[in-house]
Amino acid sequence: MTTEGIIEILTDMGVDTDDIDDSSSMRETLGLDSTEMVELRLEIKEKYGVVLDFAAQPDFTVGELAALVSGGHTVRAE
């Protein structure tokens, strides 16, 4: 369920669904810039209540994000 939610957020942001799978990385594969990463972080926080700090880990795959969100993990820089 969470993977589909992440994909929904990404497609709402204008990412082509054909480019998205579990191994797609936000920056490298999907080409999200820093502004889009902030938008993604805010959408995840709003939808799932999970706070992600992309300074702690600058890139995530769809699968990694789904696992973090479904586990309710908050990821912040140390």
Residue, then its C-alpha position, 0 to 999 in steps of 0.5 A: m500500500t505504501t509503495e502505491g502511495i509514494i508512486e501516487i505522490l510522485t505522479d502528482m508531482g509530474v513524474d512519468t509512471d513508466d519511470i517509477d519502480d521500487s529501485s528508482s532513486m529519487r534524484e539519480t533515476l527520476g531526476l528530482d531536484s532539491t525543490e522537488m525533494v522538499e515537496l516530496r518530503l512535505e507530501i510524505k509528512e502530510k500523508y503519513g506523518v513521517v519526517l524525512d531529512f534528506a540531508a541524512q541520506p540524500d537519495f532514496t529509492v521508491g522501495e526504501l521510502a516505502a519501507l521507511v514510511s510503512g515502518g513509521h520511521t523518522v529520518r533526521a540528520e545527526 
